[in-house]
Amino acid sequence: MTPMQAVVEVVARALVDKPDAVKVTETERRGTTLLELQTAPGDLGKIIGRQGRTAAALRTLLSVTAEKHGKRAQLDIRD
């Protein structure tokens, strides 16, 4: 598990009701690392947050971690 994947997974598991359903997959596209976050259907709102603030904060954490390791990353939240 990469550090970027670990950051997203740890934060997502702390936010949701069903932490065992959290799954983070990582793929490489055109020099950018794409992380896909999947949760249980009822937990999607907790990841997104009010007006998308939680999702924005999670994306900020991911980009800071990626920049620290000299990479670019993008987060895609799937239901």
C-alpha positions in Angstrom: 0.0 0.0 0.0 1.4 3.4 -1.0 1.4 6.3 1.4 -1.2 8.1 -0.7 -3.5 5.1 -0.5 -2.9 4.8 3.2 -3.9 8.4 3.9 -7.2 8.1 2.0 -8.1 4.8 3.6 -7.3 5.7 7.2 -9.3 9.0 7.0 -12.2 7.3 5.1 -12.4 4.4 7.6 -12.6 7.0 10.5 -15.5 8.8 8.9 -17.9 5.9 7.9 -20.2 3.6 9.8 -18.9 0.5 8.0 -15.1 0.8 7.8 -14.8 -2.8 6.5 -16.5 -1.7 3.3 -14.0 1.0 2.5 -11.8 0.1 -0.6 -9.1 2.2 -2.2 -7.7 1.2 -5.5 -4.8 2.9 -7.3 -4.1 3.2 -11.0 -1.6 5.2 -13.0 -2.8 7.4 -15.9 -0.6 9.8 -17.9 1.8 10.4 -15.1 -1.0 11.0 -12.6 -2.0 8.5 -9.9 -5.7 8.0 -9.7 -7.2 6.7 -6.5 -10.7 5.4 -6.4 -12.5 5.3 -3.1 -15.5 3.0 -2.7 -17.7 2.8 0.4 -21.0 1.3 1.5 -23.9 3.1 -0.2 -25.2 4.6 3.1 -21.7 6.0 3.9 -21.2 8.0 0.7 -22.8 11.1 2.2 -20.4 11.0 5.2 -17.4 11.0 2.8 -18.8 13.9 0.7 -19.9 16.0 3.7 -21.9 19.2 3.7 -21.5 21.0 0.5 -18.6 18.7 -0.4 -16.3 20.1 2.3 -15.1 16.7 3.6 -14.4 15.4 0.1 -12.5 18.6 -0.6 -10.4 18.2 2.6 -9.7 14.6 1.7 -8.5 15.6 -1.8 -6.3 18.3 -0.2 -4.7 15.7 2.1 -4.1 13.5 -0.9 -2.5 16.2 -3.0 -0.2 17.2 -0.1 0.9 13.6 0.4 1.4 13.1 -3.3 3.4 16.3 -3.6 5.6 15.2 -0.7 6.5 12.1 -2.7 7.0 13.9 -6.0 3.9 12.7 -7.6 0.5 14.0 -8.8 -2.7 12.4 -7.6 -6.4 12.6 -8.1 -9.2 11.2 -5.9 -12.4 9.7 -7.5 -15.2 8.9 -5.0 -17.4 6.0 -6.3 -20.7 4.8 -4.9 
